[in-house]
Amino acid sequence: MIKKYTLKHLIFDFHDYKVWANGVELTIDHKAVEVFKLLAENAGKTIRIDDFMDKVWTNKPSGPEVVTAAIARLRKIFKITGLDEQIVTVHKVGYRFEPKLDSTQRQPTHISKWLWLLLGFLLVSLSINFKQYLNEPTELSLKNSNAFAITPESKSNMTQIYVLRHAEKSSYDESDPDLSEYGVNHAKYWKSVLQHITFDQIYTTDFKRNIKTAAIISKGSGVEAEVYHPMSFEVLKFINKIKGQKALIIGHSNTIPDMLNRIIGESKYPPMSHKNYNTLHLVTIDNNGNTASTVLNIEMPQ
């Protein structure tokens, strides 16, 4: 009998009847966990309704509808954590667990040349005095640089995803605080770091601090930020939507690692500290769906 089951970034703990997604505990009842345990132990096999009743609801007067309700709760867990449908309904018989893989699960064997290109681009930018940028942004010309070559957008179908946490908030006591003065300056700093990246799409959650961070970074770009919801983030739809484009995502410390792991298809990024405001994540996806990712720690000059 298995005590724990890992499905990409989702972990079912059958000993303590808990479910975790990248270190974040999700709310679910014991019976639903027991139902999934029975399915996982018999992956690929159809479990009859009567078998669920005999093994999960033993000696308790319940009807078949409790099985259907438990399956619905499990499917909700898969949906909010960005996983494809995993449980198949066998009409008038029962249910079958069929773990599915998708193209985002391909693990890179090396950092792609495109990611090295992006890193080089940012490192050149970071060599400039960013304190000056906060007041009068300086133009950085790369026209005569032989360090690396930029492939024109029209000749590249590489998808590039940049992920940032919102800048510092003004209060830890409010449910939806705005940016602090320091946070505003930090957002301006990120704008200077990213000033040579032309974003096609910018996404933010609907919190004031995220919207303000996105607005500062996108100012003058002509790109209007679009609101997304982390708990209903659908990886494949998102990747197809931004294919061949450059996208910036402004997220939260408790949602960014899970989002990144779902995009790259592996549990690479652990939970992020709520004190961390200095990381920039980069993900590239080629035409074949192969991903490469890295993270930069970039602190604002004092």
Buried (B, 14 or more C-beta within 10 A) or exposed (E): EEEBBEBBBBBBBBEEBBBBBBBBEBEBEEBBBBBBBBBBBEEEEBBEBEBBBEEBBEEEEEEEEBBEBBBEBBBEBBBBBBBBEBBEBEEEEBBBBEEEEBBBBBEBEEBBEBBBBBBEBBEBBEEBEBEEBBEEBEEBEBEEEEEBEEEEEEEBEBBBBBBBBBBBBBEEEEEEBBBBEBBBBBBBBBBBBBBBBEBBBBBBBEBBBBBBBBBBBBEEBEBEBEEBEBEEBBBBEBBEEBEBBBBBBBBBBBBBBBBBBBBBBBBBBEEBEEEEBBBBBBBBBBEEBBBBBBBBEBEBEE
